[in-house]
Amino acid sequence: MVLLSVSMLNDNRSYSQFMELLQSLSGRGAAAAVTRPQPSESLTMQSSPSTSSSTYSTSSLPDVFQKVENSVVQITSTTSNPNEIIIENGVPQSGRSTALGSGFVYDNQGHIVTNYHVINGARRADITFTDGNTYSANVVGKDPNSDIAVLQITDNFSEEKVIPLPLADSSAVRPGEQVIAIGNPFGLSGTITTGIVSAKGRLLPDPDTGFSIPNMIQTDAAINPGNSGGPLLNTQGQVLGMNTAIFSSTGAYSGVGFAIPSNAIAKEVPVIIKDGTYNDPWLGISGGKITPDLIRAMGLPINYKGVLVASVQPDGPADKAGLRGLATQDDNGASPQAADIITAVDGHPVRQIDDIINYIESQKGVGDNIKLTVNRNGQIMDLTATLQARPQTNPTSSSSEDQNQLPDFGGLLPELPHIPGFPKLPHLPPLLP
């Protein structure tokens, strides 16, 4: 993942500033039309070498549930809450908070995969199987940026019939395919729900980290609080994703849920088990899709595709590669410059910031080079950036400069569909079930 996908053009104030900048550049070739034609197709993703689920026969829902039910567990973690004080025998005690979630068996060594937010702040947790047996487990590693965590059972579980769940190739999933969610909504263990893949490749902003989780699978299978960390399965009982978040105005099921793709789990979990953490590759930009108004204002060909770079993080990979973001003046405090437009990464055409983030997270690692094809004032050039490990940032403690660039999270969330004749729904934050 790279810096949270932010379109400054979603902010009316920033949009006006950008239009003023374009006017100041008029007559100097900054908004010249580009003669190089741009392909209209979206970013092409490479498939992982794992076997596609389409080669397996479909099983009935009861058969799938019977096959995997003892591979899905309930996770109970307890953390201290310094903001809650309980008086016990006249002595103030720090309060304790209990989190309830789900997880699934990853291997025969007792490793359990779940969401980071399920065990956030805890070092240990209780693992309960559907037969009611409970075991203690340690948190062995985590990646808050991807909301992935791994636990390992420390008790003797040799009598437990644990069967690791196989991971499917999430890049091969298609919208419309039937999926199955198994978990512990509201503490109701061993619950199965079903639906379809509503969409793939979604970008889910995470205000807690300031970054986004890429390549999310959207589903209409019922997901509720307590489902977090549970598997989203295909009809062969293979893991397509890990249920993570929902859009809802009530905090409960609304038909729009999101799961971390299995390919991200397959890529990160072995590293997390080995090192205790995972370093996400980072480019260090924010940007947005070019709107029709901007295309006309910049004199670009109709339906021009690309990502307008809003900001470039100082000393980040993109900055070192020479990428230019939106600015009102150059380093000398004199003439303004127009922002670069990224039209392709490693030769793959891009239409929006999601394409860049999804590609980097699925195909790249820290230390890898990435070729950025950019349109700079009508000239096409290639820049090479070396991806770095993502810095540890907290959006609540951002500098004033960063806050000006990323004013708030209100306009960054996925747009809910607007039905004609009905009031337009507001932007709703993703909830962590």
BELKAVEN-V679588 format. One record per residue. RES is the residue in three letters. SS is DSSP state (2 for helix, 1 for strand, 0 for the rest). OMEGA is omega in degrees with one decimal (none if undefined). Layout:
[[RES:SS:OMEGA] [RES:SS:OMEGA]]
This chain:
[[MET:0:175.1] [VAL:0:-179.6] [LEU:1:-177.2] [LEU:0:-176.7] [SER:0:-175.5] [VAL:0:173.4] [SER:0:177.5] [MET:2:-177.7] [LEU:2:174.6] [ASN:2:-179.5] [ASP:0:-174.6] [ASN:2:-179.3] [ARG:2:179.7] [SER:2:179.0] [TYR:2:179.3] [SER:2:178.3] [GLN:2:-179.2] [PHE:2:179.4] [MET:2:176.9] [GLU:2:178.1] [LEU:2:179.2] [LEU:2:179.9] [GLN:2:179.8] [SER:2:-178.7] [LEU:2:-176.3] [SER:0:179.6] [GLY:0:-179.2] [ARG:0:175.0] [GLY:0:-176.5] [ALA:0:-178.3] [ALA:0:-178.6] [ALA:0:179.1] [ALA:0:179.4] [VAL:0:-177.3] [THR:0:-179.3] [ARG:0:-179.1] [PRO:0:-178.4] [GLN:0:176.4] [PRO:0:-177.1] [SER:0:-176.9] [GLU:0:-178.3] [SER:0:-178.3] [LEU:0:177.5] [THR:0:-178.6] [MET:0:176.6] [GLN:0:178.7] [SER:0:176.2] [SER:0:-173.8] [PRO:0:-178.1] [SER:0:-174.3] [THR:0:177.6] [SER:0:-178.6] [SER:2:-177.1] [SER:2:-178.8] [THR:2:-179.0] [TYR:0:178.7] [SER:0:-178.0] [THR:0:176.9] [SER:0:176.5] [SER:0:-178.3] [LEU:2:176.4] [PRO:2:179.2] [ASP:2:178.9] [VAL:2:-178.7] [PHE:2:179.3] [GLN:2:-178.0] [LYS:2:-170.0] [VAL:2:-169.2] [GLU:2:-179.3] [ASN:2:174.6] [SER:2:177.7] [VAL:1:-173.4] [VAL:1:171.3] [GLN:1:-178.1] [ILE:1:177.1] [THR:1:179.7] [SER:1:-179.0] [THR:1:179.7] [THR:1:176.0] [SER:1:178.2] [ASN:1:-175.9] [PRO:1:-178.7] [ASN:1:-179.8] [GLU:1:-178.5] [ILE:1:178.1] [ILE:1:178.7] [ILE:1:-179.1] [GLU:1:-176.7] [ASN:0:177.2] [GLY:0:-177.9] [VAL:1:178.6] [PRO:1:177.7] [GLN:1:174.9] [SER:1:178.9] [GLY:1:179.4] [ARG:1:179.8] [SER:1:179.6] [THR:1:178.2] [ALA:1:-179.4] [LEU:1:179.7] [GLY:1:-178.1] [SER:1:177.0] [GLY:1:177.9] [PHE:1:-176.7] [VAL:1:-177.0] [TYR:0:-178.5] [ASP:0:-178.5] [ASN:0:178.7] [GLN:0:177.6] [GLY:0:176.5] [HIS:1:179.9] [ILE:1:178.5] [VAL:1:178.0] [THR:1:175.3] [ASN:0:176.3] [TYR:2:-174.9] [HIS:2:176.3] [VAL:2:-176.6] [ILE:2:-177.6] [ASN:0:179.5] [GLY:0:-178.5] [ALA:0:174.3] [ARG:0:-179.5] [ARG:1:177.6] [ALA:1:174.4] [ASP:1:179.8] [ILE:1:-178.9] [THR:1:177.8] [PHE:0:-176.4] [THR:0:177.3] [ASP:0:178.2] [GLY:0:179.0] [ASN:0:-177.0] [THR:1:-179.0] [TYR:1:175.6] [SER:1:-179.5] [ALA:1:174.4] [ASN:1:171.9] [VAL:1:-176.3] [VAL:1:179.7] [GLY:1:-175.8] [LYS:1:172.1] [ASP:1:-178.8] [PRO:0:-176.7] [ASN:0:177.7] [SER:0:-179.0] [ASP:0:178.8] [ILE:1:176.0] [ALA:1:179.8] [VAL:1:174.4] [LEU:1:174.4] [GLN:1:179.4] [ILE:1:-178.6] [THR:0:177.4] [ASP:0:175.3] [ASN:0:-178.3] [PHE:0:-175.1] [SER:0:179.6] [GLU:0:-179.2] [GLU:0:177.7] [LYS:0:-179.2] [VAL:0:178.8] [ILE:0:178.9] [PRO:0:177.7] [LEU:0:178.2] [PRO:0:179.0] [LEU:1:175.5] [ALA:0:175.1] [ASP:0:-175.0] [SER:2:179.3] [SER:2:-178.7] [ALA:2:-178.1] [VAL:0:-178.6] [ARG:0:174.2] [PRO:0:-177.8] [GLY:0:178.4] [GLU:0:178.7] [GLN:1:178.9] [VAL:1:-176.1] [ILE:1:175.4] [ALA:1:177.6] [ILE:1:-179.3] [GLY:1:-173.2] [ASN:0:-178.7] [PRO:2:-179.2] [PHE:2:178.9] [GLY:2:179.3] [LEU:0:-170.8] [SER:0:175.0] [GLY:0:-179.8] [THR:1:178.1] [ILE:1:172.1] [THR:1:-177.4] [THR:1:179.7] [GLY:1:178.7] [ILE:1:168.9] [VAL:1:-178.7] [SER:1:179.8] [ALA:1:177.1] [LYS:1:178.6] [GLY:1:178.5] [ARG:1:176.1] [LEU:1:-175.8] [LEU:1:177.4] [PRO:1:178.9] [ASP:1:-178.6] [PRO:0:-178.4] [ASP:0:-179.1] [THR:0:-176.3] [GLY:0:177.7] [PHE:1:-179.5] [SER:1:174.3] [ILE:1:-173.6] [PRO:1:171.4] [ASN:1:-179.0] [MET:1:175.0] [ILE:1:176.8] [GLN:1:-178.0] [THR:1:174.5] [ASP:0:172.9] [ALA:0:-175.4] [ALA:0:177.4] [ILE:0:-176.7] [ASN:0:176.0] [PRO:0:-174.7] [GLY:0:177.4] [ASN:0:-176.2] [SER:0:179.2] [GLY:0:178.5] [GLY:0:-175.5] [PRO:1:166.1] [LEU:1:-169.4] [LEU:1:167.6] [ASN:0:-175.2] [THR:0:171.7] [GLN:0:-179.7] [GLY:0:176.8] [GLN:0:-178.0] [VAL:1:172.8] [LEU:1:-178.2] [GLY:1:178.3] [MET:1:-177.1] [ASN:1:-168.4] [THR:1:-172.0] [ALA:1:176.5] [ILE:1:166.6] [PHE:1:-178.2] [SER:0:174.5] [SER:0:-177.1] [THR:0:-175.7] [GLY:0:179.5] [ALA:0:-173.9] [TYR:0:176.6] [SER:0:177.8] [GLY:0:179.3] [VAL:0:178.8] [GLY:1:-176.2] [PHE:1:179.8] [ALA:1:174.6] [ILE:1:-174.9] [PRO:1:-178.2] [SER:2:179.1] [ASN:2:175.1] [ALA:2:177.3] [ILE:2:-179.9] [ALA:2:-178.8] [LYS:2:-171.0] [GLU:2:-170.4] [VAL:2:177.7] [PRO:2:178.5] [VAL:2:179.2] [ILE:2:178.2] [ILE:2:-177.2] [LYS:2:-171.4] [ASP:2:-178.3] [GLY:0:-179.4] [THR:0:178.5] [TYR:0:178.4] [ASN:0:179.0] [ASP:0:177.2] [PRO:1:-170.5] [TRP:1:177.7] [LEU:0:175.1] [GLY:0:176.0] [ILE:1:162.6] [SER:1:-177.0] [GLY:1:-177.3] [GLY:1:178.8] [LYS:1:179.4] [ILE:0:-179.6] [THR:0:177.1] [PRO:2:179.0] [ASP:2:179.0] [LEU:2:178.0] [ILE:2:179.3] [ARG:2:-177.6] [ALA:2:-177.4] [MET:0:177.8] [GLY:0:-178.8] [LEU:0:176.5] [PRO:0:-179.6] [ILE:0:-179.3] [ASN:0:178.5] [TYR:0:-176.4] [LYS:0:176.9] [GLY:0:-179.9] [VAL:1:177.0] [LEU:1:-177.2] [VAL:1:-179.8] [ALA:1:-179.4] [SER:1:177.5] [VAL:1:-178.6] [GLN:0:179.8] [PRO:0:178.7] [ASP:0:175.7] [GLY:0:-178.8] [PRO:2:-179.6] [ALA:2:179.0] [ASP:2:179.6] [LYS:2:178.3] [ALA:2:178.1] [GLY:0:179.6] [LEU:0:-177.8] [ARG:0:174.5] [GLY:0:179.1] [LEU:0:-179.1] [ALA:1:179.8] [THR:0:177.5] [GLN:0:-178.6] [ASP:0:-175.9] [ASP:0:-179.1] [ASN:0:179.5] [GLY:0:-176.4] [ALA:0:-170.8] [SER:0:179.0] [PRO:0:177.7] [GLN:1:177.4] [ALA:0:-179.4] [ALA:0:173.1] [ASP:0:173.5] [ILE:1:177.4] [ILE:1:-178.8] [THR:1:-180.0] [ALA:1:171.8] [VAL:1:-176.9] [ASP:0:177.9] [GLY:0:178.4] [HIS:1:178.8] [PRO:1:178.1] [VAL:0:178.6] [ARG:0:-176.5] [GLN:0:-175.1] [ILE:2:178.0] [ASP:2:-178.3] [ASP:2:-178.8] [ILE:2:-177.9] [ILE:2:180.0] [ASN:2:-179.2] [TYR:2:-177.6] [ILE:2:-175.8] [GLU:2:-175.3] [SER:2:-171.6] [GLN:2:-172.3] [LYS:0:176.1] [GLY:0:178.6] [VAL:0:-179.1] [GLY:0:177.7] [ASP:0:173.6] [ASN:1:175.7] [ILE:1:-179.8] [LYS:1:179.7] [LEU:1:174.2] [THR:1:-173.9] [VAL:1:170.6] [ASN:1:179.3] [ARG:1:179.1] [ASN:0:177.5] [GLY:0:177.9] [GLN:1:179.6] [ILE:1:179.6] [MET:1:177.3] [ASP:1:176.2] [LEU:1:179.9] [THR:1:178.9] [ALA:1:174.6] [THR:1:-174.5] [LEU:0:178.2] [GLN:1:173.1] [ALA:1:-178.6] [ARG:0:178.2] [PRO:0:176.9] [GLN:0:-177.6] [THR:0:175.8] [ASN:0:-175.8] [PRO:2:-179.8] [THR:2:-178.9] [SER:2:-179.3] [SER:0:177.1] [SER:0:179.6] [SER:2:178.6] [GLU:2:178.8] [ASP:2:-180.0] [GLN:2:175.7] [ASN:2:179.3] [GLN:2:-178.7] [LEU:0:-168.4] [PRO:0:179.6] [ASP:0:179.8] [PHE:0:-173.3] [GLY:0:-176.6] [GLY:0:-173.4] [LEU:0:-173.7] [LEU:0:178.9] [PRO:0:-178.0] [GLU:0:174.8] [LEU:0:-175.5] [PRO:0:179.1] [HIS:0:-179.7] [ILE:0:179.3] [PRO:0:179.2] [GLY:0:179.0] [PHE:0:177.0] [PRO:0:179.3] [LYS:0:-179.7] [LEU:0:177.3] [PRO:0:172.5] [HIS:0:-178.5] [LEU:0:-178.9] [PRO:0:175.7] [PRO:1:177.8] [LEU:1:-179.3] [LEU:0:-174.1] [PRO:0:none]]
